Amino acid sequence: PVITTLLENTFEGVITWARISAGVYEGTITTTEFTNLKTGLIITPIGVDLNCASSSPTSSTVRIQTWVPSSVSFADGQLNETFYEIRVYP
């Protein structure tokens, strides 16, 4: 996903996003701040019919997967004008 507006960053590290494959994006942070089972992504699509899932496979990565509901495969271009927030709970 392309970040056009960063509202706030309370992490010590910087997150860099990369496209892994169609509809699969991974954010890698320069530190190890994503605690297993305590990291959550809140994704709010605006004006699109979107299915998505998120996870934190390691302490330095988060992953977002998107697909069109009528499709059985992942799809790019589904996060336009989408608000998402990454939270790590103590």
C-alpha positions as CSV (number, residue, x, y, z in Angstrom):
1,P,0.0,0.0,0.0
2,V,1.1,3.5,-0.7
3,I,0.9,5.8,2.3
4,T,-0.2,9.2,1.2
5,T,-0.9,10.7,4.6
6,L,0.8,9.6,7.8
7,L,-1.3,10.9,10.7
8,E,1.0,9.8,13.6
9,N,3.9,7.4,14.2
10,T,4.6,6.4,17.8
11,F,7.0,3.6,16.9
12,E,10.7,4.0,17.4
13,G,11.4,2.4,13.9
14,V,10.2,3.3,10.4
15,I,7.9,1.0,8.5
16,T,8.7,0.2,4.9
17,W,5.9,-1.5,2.8
18,A,6.5,-4.0,0.0
19,R,4.2,-5.9,-2.3
20,I,4.9,-9.7,-1.8
21,S,2.4,-10.8,-4.4
22,A,-1.0,-9.9,-5.8
23,G,-3.0,-8.5,-2.8
24,V,-0.3,-9.4,-0.2
25,Y,1.7,-6.5,1.4
26,E,4.2,-6.7,4.1
27,G,5.4,-3.8,6.3
28,T,8.8,-4.2,7.9
29,I,9.9,-2.0,10.8
30,T,13.6,-1.2,11.5
31,T,13.1,-2.3,15.1
32,T,11.4,-5.3,16.8
33,E,8.2,-3.7,18.1
34,F,5.5,-6.0,16.9
35,T,4.8,-8.3,19.8
36,N,3.3,-11.7,19.0
37,L,-0.4,-11.8,19.9
38,K,-0.4,-8.1,21.0
39,T,-0.1,-6.5,17.6
40,G,-3.3,-5.6,15.8
41,L,-4.1,-3.9,12.5
42,I,-7.4,-1.9,12.2
43,I,-8.4,-1.6,8.6
44,T,-11.3,0.7,7.5
45,P,-12.1,0.6,3.8
46,I,-13.8,3.7,2.4
47,G,-16.3,3.2,-0.3
48,V,-15.1,-0.2,-1.6
49,D,-16.3,-3.7,-1.2
50,L,-13.2,-5.2,0.3
51,N,-12.2,-8.3,2.3
52,C,-8.9,-8.1,4.0
53,A,-6.9,-9.9,6.7
54,S,-3.9,-8.9,8.7
55,S,-1.3,-10.6,10.8
56,S,2.1,-10.1,12.4
57,P,4.3,-13.0,11.3
58,T,7.4,-11.8,13.1
59,S,8.4,-9.1,15.6
60,S,9.5,-6.8,12.8
61,T,6.8,-7.4,10.1
62,V,3.1,-7.0,9.6
63,R,1.1,-8.4,6.6
64,I,-2.1,-7.2,4.9
65,Q,-3.9,-9.4,2.4
66,T,-6.8,-8.1,0.2
67,W,-9.2,-9.7,-2.1
68,V,-12.5,-8.8,-3.9
69,P,-15.4,-10.7,-2.2
70,S,-16.6,-12.2,-5.5
71,S,-13.1,-13.4,-6.3
72,V,-11.3,-16.5,-5.0
73,S,-7.8,-14.9,-5.3
74,F,-6.0,-12.0,-3.8
75,A,-6.2,-8.7,-5.6
76,D,-4.2,-5.5,-5.9
77,G,-5.6,-2.0,-5.8
78,Q,-8.1,-2.6,-3.0
79,L,-6.6,-0.3,-0.4
80,N,-7.2,3.0,-2.2
81,E,-8.4,5.6,0.3
82,T,-8.3,3.1,3.1
83,F,-7.5,4.0,6.7
84,Y,-5.4,1.5,8.6
85,E,-3.8,1.7,12.0
86,I,-1.2,-0.6,13.6
87,R,-1.5,-1.0,17.4
88,V,0.8,-2.8,19.8
89,Y,-0.7,-3.4,23.3
90,P,1.5,-3.8,26.4
